[in-house]
Amino acid sequence: MLSGDVMRAVASEPRLRILAWLKEPEAHFPPQVDGDLVADGVCSLHIASRLGMTQPSATGHLKILERAGLIRGRRIKQWVFYQRDEEGIAALKRAIEEEL
């Protein structure tokens, strides 16, 4: 069964772009001073910049994805770094296959 949080998360083009970018972060984001792009995730500032929106707007999208279990955030110093939650994404794929 697909939850409302998950459906809301994937019903947005910016959120789908975030998921795609985080699949291959080194191809879509510049190197970071703090945190490794792959091991630690991508800083929310880089994601906001790539989306072309303010950090509060980008953070709203990231929180929706996080609540849906599709990404996870990790605080390093004063920043939050995000990476895909592959188990959550796999569960979403299975749920879609079961529903359709």
Phi and psi restraints in degrees (range 20) as a CNS / XPLOR table:
assign (resid 1 and name C) (resid 2 and name N)
       (resid 2 and name CA) (resid 2 and name C) 1.0 -86.0 20.0 2
assign (resid 2 and name N) (resid 2 and name CA)
       (resid 2 and name C) (resid 3 and name N) 1.0 124.2 20.0 2
assign (resid 2 and name C) (resid 3 and name N)
       (resid 3 and name CA) (resid 3 and name C) 1.0 -78.6 20.0 2
assign (resid 3 and name N) (resid 3 and name CA)
       (resid 3 and name C) (resid 4 and name N) 1.0 161.7 20.0 2
assign (resid 3 and name C) (resid 4 and name N)
       (resid 4 and name CA) (resid 4 and name C) 1.0 -62.4 20.0 2
assign (resid 4 and name N) (resid 4 and name CA)
       (resid 4 and name C) (resid 5 and name N) 1.0 -37.4 20.0 2
assign (resid 4 and name C) (resid 5 and name N)
       (resid 5 and name CA) (resid 5 and name C) 1.0 -62.1 20.0 2
assign (resid 5 and name N) (resid 5 and name CA)
       (resid 5 and name C) (resid 6 and name N) 1.0 -42.7 20.0 2
assign (resid 5 and name C) (resid 6 and name N)
       (resid 6 and name CA) (resid 6 and name C) 1.0 -68.6 20.0 2
assign (resid 6 and name N) (resid 6 and name CA)
       (resid 6 and name C) (resid 7 and name N) 1.0 -44.1 20.0 2
assign (resid 6 and name C) (resid 7 and name N)
       (resid 7 and name CA) (resid 7 and name C) 1.0 -61.9 20.0 2
assign (resid 7 and name N) (resid 7 and name CA)
       (resid 7 and name C) (resid 8 and name N) 1.0 -41.3 20.0 2
assign (resid 7 and name C) (resid 8 and name N)
       (resid 8 and name CA) (resid 8 and name C) 1.0 -64.4 20.0 2
assign (resid 8 and name N) (resid 8 and name CA)
       (resid 8 and name C) (resid 9 and name N) 1.0 -39.2 20.0 2
assign (resid 8 and name C) (resid 9 and name N)
       (resid 9 and name CA) (resid 9 and name C) 1.0 -63.3 20.0 2
assign (resid 9 and name N) (resid 9 and name CA)
       (resid 9 and name C) (resid 10 and name N) 1.0 -40.4 20.0 2
assign (resid 9 and name C) (resid 10 and name N)
       (resid 10 and name CA) (resid 10 and name C) 1.0 -93.0 20.0 2
assign (resid 10 and name N) (resid 10 and name CA)
       (resid 10 and name C) (resid 11 and name N) 1.0 3.1 20.0 2
assign (resid 10 and name C) (resid 11 and name N)
       (resid 11 and name CA) (resid 11 and name C) 1.0 -93.8 20.0 2
assign (resid 11 and name N) (resid 11 and name CA)
       (resid 11 and name C) (resid 12 and name N) 1.0 22.9 20.0 2
assign (resid 11 and name C) (resid 12 and name N)
       (resid 12 and name CA) (resid 12 and name C) 1.0 -135.8 20.0 2
assign (resid 12 and name N) (resid 12 and name CA)
       (resid 12 and name C) (resid 13 and name N) 1.0 128.1 20.0 2
assign (resid 12 and name C) (resid 13 and name N)
       (resid 13 and name CA) (resid 13 and name C) 1.0 -60.5 20.0 2
assign (resid 13 and name N) (resid 13 and name CA)
       (resid 13 and name C) (resid 14 and name N) 1.0 -44.9 20.0 2
assign (resid 13 and name C) (resid 14 and name N)
       (resid 14 and name CA) (resid 14 and name C) 1.0 -58.8 20.0 2
assign (resid 14 and name N) (resid 14 and name CA)
       (resid 14 and name C) (resid 15 and name N) 1.0 -39.5 20.0 2
assign (resid 14 and name C) (resid 15 and name N)
       (resid 15 and name CA) (resid 15 and name C) 1.0 -69.6 20.0 2
assign (resid 15 and name N) (resid 15 and name CA)
       (resid 15 and name C) (resid 16 and name N) 1.0 -35.9 20.0 2
assign (resid 15 and name C) (resid 16 and name N)
       (resid 16 and name CA) (resid 16 and name C) 1.0 -67.0 20.0 2
assign (resid 16 and name N) (resid 16 and name CA)
       (resid 16 and name C) (resid 17 and name N) 1.0 -36.7 20.0 2
assign (resid 16 and name C) (resid 17 and name N)
       (resid 17 and name CA) (resid 17 and name C) 1.0 -64.4 20.0 2
assign (resid 17 and name N) (resid 17 and name CA)
       (resid 17 and name C) (resid 18 and name N) 1.0 -41.6 20.0 2
assign (resid 17 and name C) (resid 18 and name N)
       (resid 18 and name CA) (resid 18 and name C) 1.0 -59.1 20.0 2
assign (resid 18 and name N) (resid 18 and name CA)
       (resid 18 and name C) (resid 19 and name N) 1.0 -47.0 20.0 2
assign (resid 18 and name C) (resid 19 and name N)
       (resid 19 and name CA) (resid 19 and name C) 1.0 -59.9 20.0 2
assign (resid 19 and name N) (resid 19 and name CA)
       (resid 19 and name C) (resid 20 and name N) 1.0 -41.8 20.0 2
assign (resid 19 and name C) (resid 20 and name N)
       (resid 20 and name CA) (resid 20 and name C) 1.0 -66.2 20.0 2
assign (resid 20 and name N) (resid 20 and name CA)
       (resid 20 and name C) (resid 21 and name N) 1.0 -44.2 20.0 2
assign (resid 20 and name C) (resid 21 and name N)
       (resid 21 and name CA) (resid 21 and name C) 1.0 -63.3 20.0 2
assign (resid 21 and name N) (resid 21 and name CA)
       (resid 21 and name C) (resid 22 and name N) 1.0 -40.6 20.0 2
assign (resid 21 and name C) (resid 22 and name N)
       (resid 22 and name CA) (resid 22 and name C) 1.0 -70.6 20.0 2
assign (resid 22 and name N) (resid 22 and name CA)
       (resid 22 and name C) (resid 23 and name N) 1.0 -15.8 20.0 2
assign (resid 22 and name C) (resid 23 and name N)
       (resid 23 and name CA) (resid 23 and name C) 1.0 -66.4 20.0 2
assign (resid 23 and name N) (resid 23 and name CA)
       (resid 23 and name C) (resid 24 and name N) 1.0 -36.4 20.0 2
assign (resid 23 and name C) (resid 24 and name N)
       (resid 24 and name CA) (resid 24 and name C) 1.0 -133.6 20.0 2
assign (resid 24 and name N) (resid 24 and name CA)
       (resid 24 and name C) (resid 25 and name N) 1.0 72.4 20.0 2
assign (resid 24 and name C) (resid 25 and name N)
       (resid 25 and name CA) (resid 25 and name C) 1.0 -62.2 20.0 2
assign (resid 25 and name N) (resid 25 and name CA)
       (resid 25 and name C) (resid 26 and name N) 1.0 -33.1 20.0 2
assign (resid 25 and name C) (resid 26 and name N)
       (resid 26 and name CA) (resid 26 and name C) 1.0 -67.5 20.0 2
assign (resid 26 and name N) (resid 26 and name CA)
       (resid 26 and name C) (resid 27 and name N) 1.0 -25.2 20.0 2
assign (resid 26 and name C) (resid 27 and name N)
       (resid 27 and name CA) (resid 27 and name C) 1.0 -80.9 20.0 2
assign (resid 27 and name N) (resid 27 and name CA)
       (resid 27 and name C) (resid 28 and name N) 1.0 -17.9 20.0 2
assign (resid 27 and name C) (resid 28 and name N)
       (resid 28 and name CA) (resid 28 and name C) 1.0 -118.3 20.0 2
assign (resid 28 and name N) (resid 28 and name CA)
       (resid 28 and name C) (resid 29 and name N) 1.0 -12.6 20.0 2
assign (resid 28 and name C) (resid 29 and name N)
       (resid 29 and name CA) (resid 29 and name C) 1.0 -132.3 20.0 2
assign (resid 29 and name N) (resid 29 and name CA)
       (resid 29 and name C) (resid 30 and name N) 1.0 150.8 20.0 2
assign (resid 29 and name C) (resid 30 and name N)
       (resid 30 and name CA) (resid 30 and name C) 1.0 -74.7 20.0 2
assign (resid 30 and name N) (resid 30 and name CA)
       (resid 30 and name C) (resid 31 and name N) 1.0 161.5 20.0 2
assign (resid 30 and name C) (resid 31 and name N)
       (resid 31 and name CA) (resid 31 and name C) 1.0 -58.0 20.0 2
assign (resid 31 and name N) (resid 31 and name CA)
       (resid 31 and name C) (resid 32 and name N) 1.0 151.3 20.0 2
assign (resid 31 and name C) (resid 32 and name N)
       (resid 32 and name CA) (resid 32 and name C) 1.0 -111.8 20.0 2
assign (resid 32 and name N) (resid 32 and name CA)
       (resid 32 and name C) (resid 33 and name N) 1.0 151.8 20.0 2
assign (resid 32 and name C) (resid 33 and name N)
       (resid 33 and name CA) (resid 33 and name C) 1.0 -69.7 20.0 2
assign (resid 33 and name N) (resid 33 and name CA)
       (resid 33 and name C) (resid 34 and name N) 1.0 -48.9 20.0 2
assign (resid 33 and name C) (resid 34 and name N)
       (resid 34 and name CA) (resid 34 and name C) 1.0 -106.9 20.0 2
assign (resid 34 and name N) (resid 34 and name CA)
       (resid 34 and name C) (resid 35 and name N) 1.0 136.4 20.0 2
assign (resid 34 and name C) (resid 35 and name N)
       (resid 35 and name CA) (resid 35 and name C) 1.0 79.0 20.0 2
assign (resid 35 and name N) (resid 35 and name CA)
       (resid 35 and name C) (resid 36 and name N) 1.0 135.4 20.0 2
assign (resid 35 and name C) (resid 36 and name N)
       (resid 36 and name CA) (resid 36 and name C) 1.0 -82.3 20.0 2
assign (resid 36 and name N) (resid 36 and name CA)
       (resid 36 and name C) (resid 37 and name N) 1.0 135.5 20.0 2
assign (resid 36 and name C) (resid 37 and name N)
       (resid 37 and name CA) (resid 37 and name C) 1.0 -55.0 20.0 2
assign (resid 37 and name N) (resid 37 and name CA)
       (resid 37 and name C) (resid 38 and name N) 1.0 -40.6 20.0 2
assign (resid 37 and name C) (resid 38 and name N)
       (resid 38 and name CA) (resid 38 and name C) 1.0 -86.6 20.0 2
assign (resid 38 and name N) (resid 38 and name CA)
       (resid 38 and name C) (resid 39 and name N) 1.0 -50.7 20.0 2
assign (resid 38 and name C) (resid 39 and name N)
       (resid 39 and name CA) (resid 39 and name C) 1.0 -71.1 20.0 2
assign (resid 39 and name N) (resid 39 and name CA)
       (resid 39 and name C) (resid 40 and name N) 1.0 -38.4 20.0 2
assign (resid 39 and name C) (resid 40 and name N)
       (resid 40 and name CA) (resid 40 and name C) 1.0 -106.3 20.0 2
assign (resid 40 and name N) (resid 40 and name CA)
       (resid 40 and name C) (resid 41 and name N) 1.0 -21.9 20.0 2
assign (resid 40 and name C) (resid 41 and name N)
       (resid 41 and name CA) (resid 41 and name C) 1.0 105.7 20.0 2
assign (resid 41 and name N) (resid 41 and name CA)
       (resid 41 and name C) (resid 42 and name N) 1.0 -178.0 20.0 2
assign (resid 41 and name C) (resid 42 and name N)
       (resid 42 and name CA) (resid 42 and name C) 1.0 -104.2 20.0 2
assign (resid 42 and name N) (resid 42 and name CA)
       (resid 42 and name C) (resid 43 and name N) 1.0 133.9 20.0 2
assign (resid 42 and name C) (resid 43 and name N)
       (resid 43 and name CA) (resid 43 and name C) 1.0 -62.4 20.0 2
assign (resid 43 and name N) (resid 43 and name CA)
       (resid 43 and name C) (resid 44 and name N) 1.0 139.3 20.0 2
assign (resid 43 and name C) (resid 44 and name N)
       (resid 44 and name CA) (resid 44 and name C) 1.0 -58.8 20.0 2
assign (resid 44 and name N) (resid 44 and name CA)
       (resid 44 and name C) (resid 45 and name N) 1.0 -28.6 20.0 2
assign (resid 44 and name C) (resid 45 and name N)
       (resid 45 and name CA) (resid 45 and name C) 1.0 -64.5 20.0 2
assign (resid 45 and name N) (resid 45 and name CA)
       (resid 45 and name C) (resid 46 and name N) 1.0 -40.3 20.0 2
assign (resid 45 and name C) (resid 46 and name N)
       (resid 46 and name CA) (resid 46 and name C) 1.0 -66.5 20.0 2
assign (resid 46 and name N) (resid 46 and name CA)
       (resid 46 and name C) (resid 47 and name N) 1.0 -38.5 20.0 2
assign (resid 46 and name C) (resid 47 and name N)
       (resid 47 and name CA) (resid 47 and name C) 1.0 -65.4 20.0 2
assign (resid 47 and name N) (resid 47 and name CA)
       (resid 47 and name C) (resid 48 and name N) 1.0 -44.3 20.0 2
assign (resid 47 and name C) (resid 48 and name N)
       (resid 48 and name CA) (resid 48 and name C) 1.0 -60.4 20.0 2
assign (resid 48 and name N) (resid 48 and name CA)
       (resid 48 and name C) (resid 49 and name N) 1.0 -43.7 20.0 2
assign (resid 48 and name C) (resid 49 and name N)
       (resid 49 and name CA) (resid 49 and name C) 1.0 -62.7 20.0 2
assign (resid 49 and name N) (resid 49 and name CA)
       (resid 49 and name C) (resid 50 and name N) 1.0 -44.3 20.0 2
assign (resid 49 and name C) (resid 50 and name N)
       (resid 50 and name CA) (resid 50 and name C) 1.0 -64.0 20.0 2
assign (resid 50 and name N) (resid 50 and name CA)
       (resid 50 and name C) (resid 51 and name N) 1.0 -36.7 20.0 2
assign (resid 50 and name C) (resid 51 and name N)
       (resid 51 and name CA) (resid 51 and name C) 1.0 -73.4 20.0 2
assign (resid 51 and name N) (resid 51 and name CA)
       (resid 51 and name C) (resid 52 and name N) 1.0 -19.4 20.0 2
assign (resid 51 and name C) (resid 52 and name N)
       (resid 52 and name CA) (resid 52 and name C) 1.0 73.6 20.0 2
assign (resid 52 and name N) (resid 52 and name CA)
       (resid 52 and name C) (resid 53 and name N) 1.0 34.9 20.0 2
assign (resid 52 and name C) (resid 53 and name N)
       (resid 53 and name CA) (resid 53 and name C) 1.0 -136.3 20.0 2
assign (resid 53 and name N) (resid 53 and name CA)
       (resid 53 and name C) (resid 54 and name N) 1.0 169.3 20.0 2
assign (resid 53 and name C) (resid 54 and name N)
       (resid 54 and name CA) (resid 54 and name C) 1.0 -67.7 20.0 2
assign (resid 54 and name N) (resid 54 and name CA)
       (resid 54 and name C) (resid 55 and name N) 1.0 159.2 20.0 2
assign (resid 54 and name C) (resid 55 and name N)
       (resid 55 and name CA) (resid 55 and name C) 1.0 -62.2 20.0 2
assign (resid 55 and name N) (resid 55 and name CA)
       (resid 55 and name C) (resid 56 and name N) 1.0 -41.3 20.0 2
assign (resid 55 and name C) (resid 56 and name N)
       (resid 56 and name CA) (resid 56 and name C) 1.0 -60.0 20.0 2
assign (resid 56 and name N) (resid 56 and name CA)
       (resid 56 and name C) (resid 57 and name N) 1.0 -38.5 20.0 2
assign (resid 56 and name C) (resid 57 and name N)
       (resid 57 and name CA) (resid 57 and name C) 1.0 -65.8 20.0 2
assign (resid 57 and name N) (resid 57 and name CA)
       (resid 57 and name C) (resid 58 and name N) 1.0 -45.1 20.0 2
assign (resid 57 and name C) (resid 58 and name N)
       (resid 58 and name CA) (resid 58 and name C) 1.0 -63.5 20.0 2
assign (resid 58 and name N) (resid 58 and name CA)
       (resid 58 and name C) (resid 59 and name N) 1.0 -40.5 20.0 2
assign (resid 58 and name C) (resid 59 and name N)
       (resid 59 and name CA) (resid 59 and name C) 1.0 -60.9 20.0 2
assign (resid 59 and name N) (resid 59 and name CA)
       (resid 59 and name C) (resid 60 and name N) 1.0 -37.2 20.0 2
assign (resid 59 and name C) (resid 60 and name N)
       (resid 60 and name CA) (resid 60 and name C) 1.0 -59.1 20.0 2
assign (resid 60 and name N) (resid 60 and name CA)
       (resid 60 and name C) (resid 61 and name N) 1.0 -45.3 20.0 2
assign (resid 60 and name C) (resid 61 and name N)
       (resid 61 and name CA) (resid 61 and name C) 1.0 -63.5 20.0 2
assign (resid 61 and name N) (resid 61 and name CA)
       (resid 61 and name C) (resid 62 and name N) 1.0 -43.0 20.0 2
assign (resid 61 and name C) (resid 62 and name N)
       (resid 62 and name CA) (resid 62 and name C) 1.0 -64.1 20.0 2
assign (resid 62 and name N) (resid 62 and name CA)
       (resid 62 and name C) (resid 63 and name N) 1.0 -39.9 20.0 2
assign (resid 62 and name C) (resid 63 and name N)
       (resid 63 and name CA) (resid 63 and name C) 1.0 -65.0 20.0 2
assign (resid 63 and name N) (resid 63 and name CA)
       (resid 63 and name C) (resid 64 and name N) 1.0 -38.0 20.0 2
assign (resid 63 and name C) (resid 64 and name N)
       (resid 64 and name CA) (resid 64 and name C) 1.0 -63.7 20.0 2
assign (resid 64 and name N) (resid 64 and name CA)
       (resid 64 and name C) (resid 65 and name N) 1.0 -43.8 20.0 2
assign (resid 64 and name C) (resid 65 and name N)
       (resid 65 and name CA) (resid 65 and name C) 1.0 -64.6 20.0 2
assign (resid 65 and name N) (resid 65 and name CA)
       (resid 65 and name C) (resid 66 and name N) 1.0 -37.6 20.0 2
assign (resid 65 and name C) (resid 66 and name N)
       (resid 66 and name CA) (resid 66 and name C) 1.0 -68.5 20.0 2
assign (resid 66 and name N) (resid 66 and name CA)
       (resid 66 and name C) (resid 67 and name N) 1.0 -44.1 20.0 2
assign (resid 66 and name C) (resid 67 and name N)
       (resid 67 and name CA) (resid 67 and name C) 1.0 -60.6 20.0 2
assign (resid 67 and name N) (resid 67 and name CA)
       (resid 67 and name C) (resid 68 and name N) 1.0 -32.7 20.0 2
assign (resid 67 and name C) (resid 68 and name N)
       (resid 68 and name CA) (resid 68 and name C) 1.0 -78.4 20.0 2
assign (resid 68 and name N) (resid 68 and name CA)
       (resid 68 and name C) (resid 69 and name N) 1.0 -7.5 20.0 2
assign (resid 68 and name C) (resid 69 and name N)
       (resid 69 and name CA) (resid 69 and name C) 1.0 79.6 20.0 2
assign (resid 69 and name N) (resid 69 and name CA)
       (resid 69 and name C) (resid 70 and name N) 1.0 21.7 20.0 2
assign (resid 69 and name C) (resid 70 and name N)
       (resid 70 and name CA) (resid 70 and name C) 1.0 -98.7 20.0 2
assign (resid 70 and name N) (resid 70 and name CA)
       (resid 70 and name C) (resid 71 and name N) 1.0 -20.7 20.0 2
assign (resid 70 and name C) (resid 71 and name N)
       (resid 71 and name CA) (resid 71 and name C) 1.0 -138.5 20.0 2
assign (resid 71 and name N) (resid 71 and name CA)
       (resid 71 and name C) (resid 72 and name N) 1.0 166.4 20.0 2
assign (resid 71 and name C) (resid 72 and name N)
       (resid 72 and name CA) (resid 72 and name C) 1.0 -136.3 20.0 2
assign (resid 72 and name N) (resid 72 and name CA)
       (resid 72 and name C) (resid 73 and name N) 1.0 143.7 20.0 2
assign (resid 72 and name C) (resid 73 and name N)
       (resid 73 and name CA) (resid 73 and name C) 1.0 -104.5 20.0 2
assign (resid 73 and name N) (resid 73 and name CA)
       (resid 73 and name C) (resid 74 and name N) 1.0 150.3 20.0 2
assign (resid 73 and name C) (resid 74 and name N)
       (resid 74 and name CA) (resid 74 and name C) 1.0 -139.2 20.0 2
assign (resid 74 and name N) (resid 74 and name CA)
       (resid 74 and name C) (resid 75 and name N) 1.0 126.2 20.0 2
assign (resid 74 and name C) (resid 75 and name N)
       (resid 75 and name CA) (resid 75 and name C) 1.0 -83.7 20.0 2
assign (resid 75 and name N) (resid 75 and name CA)
       (resid 75 and name C) (resid 76 and name N) 1.0 129.1 20.0 2
assign (resid 75 and name C) (resid 76 and name N)
       (resid 76 and name CA) (resid 76 and name C) 1.0 -129.7 20.0 2
assign (resid 76 and name N) (resid 76 and name CA)
       (resid 76 and name C) (resid 77 and name N) 1.0 117.1 20.0 2
assign (resid 76 and name C) (resid 77 and name N)
       (resid 77 and name CA) (resid 77 and name C) 1.0 56.4 20.0 2
assign (resid 77 and name N) (resid 77 and name CA)
       (resid 77 and name C) (resid 78 and name N) 1.0 -125.8 20.0 2
assign (resid 77 and name C) (resid 78 and name N)
       (resid 78 and name CA) (resid 78 and name C) 1.0 -96.9 20.0 2
assign (resid 78 and name N) (resid 78 and name CA)
       (resid 78 and name C) (resid 79 and name N) 1.0 5.8 20.0 2
assign (resid 78 and name C) (resid 79 and name N)
       (resid 79 and name CA) (resid 79 and name C) 1.0 -109.0 20.0 2
assign (resid 79 and name N) (resid 79 and name CA)
       (resid 79 and name C) (resid 80 and name N) 1.0 157.6 20.0 2
assign (resid 79 and name C) (resid 80 and name N)
       (resid 80 and name CA) (resid 80 and name C) 1.0 -114.0 20.0 2
assign (resid 80 and name N) (resid 80 and name CA)
       (resid 80 and name C) (resid 81 and name N) 1.0 129.6 20.0 2
assign (resid 80 and name C) (resid 81 and name N)
       (resid 81 and name CA) (resid 81 and name C) 1.0 -110.5 20.0 2
assign (resid 81 and name N) (resid 81 and name CA)
       (resid 81 and name C) (resid 82 and name N) 1.0 136.3 20.0 2
assign (resid 81 and name C) (resid 82 and name N)
       (resid 82 and name CA) (resid 82 and name C) 1.0 -118.0 20.0 2
assign (resid 82 and name N) (resid 82 and name CA)
       (resid 82 and name C) (resid 83 and name N) 1.0 142.7 20.0 2
assign (resid 82 and name C) (resid 83 and name N)
       (resid 83 and name CA) (resid 83 and name C) 1.0 -141.9 20.0 2
assign (resid 83 and name N) (resid 83 and name CA)
       (resid 83 and name C) (resid 84 and name N) 1.0 160.1 20.0 2
assign (resid 83 and name C) (resid 84 and name N)
       (resid 84 and name CA) (resid 84 and name C) 1.0 -65.7 20.0 2
assign (resid 84 and name N) (resid 84 and name CA)
       (resid 84 and name C) (resid 85 and name N) 1.0 146.3 20.0 2
assign (resid 84 and name C) (resid 85 and name N)
       (resid 85 and name CA) (resid 85 and name C) 1.0 -101.2 20.0 2
assign (resid 85 and name N) (resid 85 and name CA)
       (resid 85 and name C) (resid 86 and name N) 1.0 96.1 20.0 2
assign (resid 85 and name C) (resid 86 and name N)
       (resid 86 and name CA) (resid 86 and name C) 1.0 -63.5 20.0 2
assign (resid 86 and name N) (resid 86 and name CA)
       (resid 86 and name C) (resid 87 and name N) 1.0 -31.8 20.0 2
assign (resid 86 and name C) (resid 87 and name N)
       (resid 87 and name CA) (resid 87 and name C) 1.0 -66.3 20.0 2
assign (resid 87 and name N) (resid 87 and name CA)
       (resid 87 and name C) (resid 88 and name N) 1.0 -41.9 20.0 2
assign (resid 87 and name C) (resid 88 and name N)
       (resid 88 and name CA) (resid 88 and name C) 1.0 -65.4 20.0 2
assign (resid 88 and name N) (resid 88 and name CA)
       (resid 88 and name C) (resid 89 and name N) 1.0 -38.7 20.0 2
assign (resid 88 and name C) (resid 89 and name N)
       (resid 89 and name CA) (resid 89 and name C) 1.0 -68.4 20.0 2
assign (resid 89 and name N) (resid 89 and name CA)
       (resid 89 and name C) (resid 90 and name N) 1.0 -39.9 20.0 2
assign (resid 89 and name C) (resid 90 and name N)
       (resid 90 and name CA) (resid 90 and name C) 1.0 -63.2 20.0 2
assign (resid 90 and name N) (resid 90 and name CA)
       (resid 90 and name C) (resid 91 and name N) 1.0 -39.5 20.0 2
assign (resid 90 and name C) (resid 91 and name N)
       (resid 91 and name CA) (resid 91 and name C) 1.0 -64.5 20.0 2
assign (resid 91 and name N) (resid 91 and name CA)
       (resid 91 and name C) (resid 92 and name N) 1.0 -39.0 20.0 2
assign (resid 91 and name C) (resid 92 and name N)
       (resid 92 and name CA) (resid 92 and name C) 1.0 -62.4 20.0 2
assign (resid 92 and name N) (resid 92 and name CA)
       (resid 92 and name C) (resid 93 and name N) 1.0 -45.2 20.0 2
assign (resid 92 and name C) (resid 93 and name N)
       (resid 93 and name CA) (resid 93 and name C) 1.0 -60.1 20.0 2
assign (resid 93 and name N) (resid 93 and name CA)
       (resid 93 and name C) (resid 94 and name N) 1.0 -43.0 20.0 2
assign (resid 93 and name C) (resid 94 and name N)
       (resid 94 and name CA) (resid 94 and name C) 1.0 -63.6 20.0 2
assign (resid 94 and name N) (resid 94 and name CA)
       (resid 94 and name C) (resid 95 and name N) 1.0 -42.5 20.0 2
assign (resid 94 and name C) (resid 95 and name N)
       (resid 95 and name CA) (resid 95 and name C) 1.0 -63.4 20.0 2
assign (resid 95 and name N) (resid 95 and name CA)
       (resid 95 and name C) (resid 96 and name N) 1.0 -40.5 20.0 2
assign (resid 95 and name C) (resid 96 and name N)
       (resid 96 and name CA) (resid 96 and name C) 1.0 -63.9 20.0 2
assign (resid 96 and name N) (resid 96 and name CA)
       (resid 96 and name C) (resid 97 and name N) 1.0 -43.9 20.0 2
assign (resid 96 and name C) (resid 97 and name N)
       (resid 97 and name CA) (resid 97 and name C) 1.0 -61.3 20.0 2
assign (resid 97 and name N) (resid 97 and name CA)
       (resid 97 and name C) (resid 98 and name N) 1.0 -39.7 20.0 2
assign (resid 97 and name C) (resid 98 and name N)
       (resid 98 and name CA) (resid 98 and name C) 1.0 -68.6 20.0 2
assign (resid 98 and name N) (resid 98 and name CA)
       (resid 98 and name C) (resid 99 and name N) 1.0 -38.9 20.0 2
assign (resid 98 and name C) (resid 99 and name N)
       (resid 99 and name CA) (resid 99 and name C) 1.0 -70.9 20.0 2
assign (resid 99 and name N) (resid 99 and name CA)
       (resid 99 and name C) (resid 100 and name N) 1.0 -34.9 20.0 2
